Amino acid sequence: MNERYVVNVQAAVVRDGEFLLVRRAEHEEHAPGTLALVGGTVEGLREAEDALERTVSREVREEVGVEVDDLRYLESSTFVAGDDPCVNVVFLARHGEGTARPRDEEEVAAVQWFTADAVVRNEDVPPWTAAAVEHAERERADLGW
């Protein structure tokens, strides 16, 4: 089998010990209405260095109007959205500047900052998001952010 994968990137954006989550719009194909990290697919880059980092910075800016700093690779995994196999890459990032707000309500219904403990306890957070935030919280603590 010779499958091609969609590449998705996400950012666990942290500010003052809290993580930025978005509520996915109800019509989204994958995990509608759930709380998620900010992110999207790699696109429009033919020959670019730092393609994943550039994409996650662009997606955060486009979806919630925030700039991010100090991107750190956290983890990668695979999943299937509809019929498409996807590679998902998660970064830890520090909030740079800007006030988080939905910029396109077709994709993002709401934004909110949560502690890692609150993320894990929230019933609207899928297990993969909770696990990524737990990993991000360990890294954040190790980095002294």
Protein Blocks (a to p, Z undefined) as FASTA:
>chain_A
ZZdddddddddddeehiacdddddfklmghghiacddddddehilbdghklmmmmmmmmm
mmnopacehiacfbdcdddehjaccdddddddddfbdcdddfblklmmbdcdddfklmmm
pmkbcfklmmmmmmmmmmmmmnoZZ
